[in-house]
């Protein structure tokens, strides 16, 4: 059996769908989840990674675990997993853990715990996700407007569906033990270009406004810890060569090129209408 944590999120929901299609026995875990949130035949368990003691029932009978960086006790989570019989863990981490370790200490803590767990493991370091553009959904729906800092700085945002597809392969195959994969899209796109792609998907113009760094900082600080805000703005505004580079790892694992932001925008157009 496979356990997917974060099963109602952008990656987890798609991963549950993919694994359901393979008929793999599956448990979907999230803080708030019911049977109505998962396909028929999938066991839904409400549990919080911030409270490892409450995970015992969620992990029972599992052989593989898809793990998010959530909570502050990765060792506790992994001890529960091992006691339940889990043999493999696939961790969804962040590209920033490799490019900016000082700012991304939390995912690095999880990566270290996974590597030291004694389990078979693989780490997926995701770049920025296309679904970050959903932060514009309300302003585009109401006013056909989008705003972001660093309007013309490009990054190869990845489609969460590709992250999920890679995770499904790594969970089910035995040839990825000890691997660390960096997952990006096929080309760098700027905020201005991403807004234009959404406009094209809608068939209507979307006005783009470039924010100052200070404006973006103030908005992000409302829902993110300050170290994460600083790290995110540094990547968005002054990306390293590694952060702008297209990784071959999605194609290496899936045998196909990663999806484009334009394709994601076309699928997600309803969120912006």
C-alpha angles and dihedrals in degrees: 000000000000124000119207116197119199086032095164095051131097094271100027096053092052092044090054089051093050094047092046089057089055089053091234113159103256143189118196116205129192136141091253115026138133135182088267089066096059137054119266112281095028117115112230118206125182108216138139123232087209087068107050093179089067093056099075096095092043094057100040112128095006124138099182133034132200104205132195125206096254133133125016104266111071091158090056092050092049094047089056090048093051092047089053092054101261111158101177134041126190112195124204103214134159133267086231089070087072101034101037109021094166092059096038102050094135096063089041089056089055093045091053092048092050093049092049095044098093089235127115104265146181130185124215111200106197123202120216111312128234088232089070083083088069085081083078094052098100097043092046093047093048104033108006088242133131128185132190140148125252092030098190102035109113129216128174098244114197128225108243088222088065091049088052092047091052091047091052092054094046093048093052102038127069098212099082101066111141094010125140112198126191110211121205139150123261098262141014116261128186126223089254090053093047091052089050090051090053090048090053091050090052095043088228134096119263117200113225122208123189113225124211117246089250093053092050092046092053093050096045093047089065091072107013133066111255095247089054091048092052093046093048094048090048091055093044095047106030108019119183121238088258092054092051094045120102108236120221093212100097091054091041092057101034101034091232138078118269118259122265127244088242091059091048091050091053091053092045098044093112090066090062100042 
